[in-house]
Amino acid sequence: MEPQPFDATHPRRRPPVDPILMETSEVAVMLSMSTSWVYREVSKLGLKVYKLGRGKNAKVLYKRTEVFKWLEQQKIY
């Protein structure tokens, strides 16, 4: 069964939401680096980390807009 296109007139349908936060693995793939590199360099990059949960199962997340902003600052003109 194929997903139905968004119908704003349907009372129970909500528009799809773009994710605000990215996981470490997503940041690593986007930058073509390893996850260990991201963990090690995140403070040097100036990215804020958002931690959800506790202990080993906690998720470390990053704001998508901050990652793209940092990436934009790395441009070589």
BELZIFEN-V99508 format. One record per backbone hydrogen bond with DSSP energy under -1.0 kcal/mol. NH is the residue of the N-H (numbers start at 0). CO is the residue of the C=O. Records with the same first field share a line. If there is no record, write none. Layout:
# BELZIFEN-V99508
NH->CO, CO
This chain:
# BELZIFEN-V99508
9->6
21->61
26->22
27->23
28->24
29->25
30->26
32->27
37->33
38->34
39->35
40->36
41->37
44->40
46->41
49->60
51->58
57->54
58->51
60->49
61->21
63->19
66->62
67->63
68->64
69->65
70->66
71->67
72->68
73->70
74->71
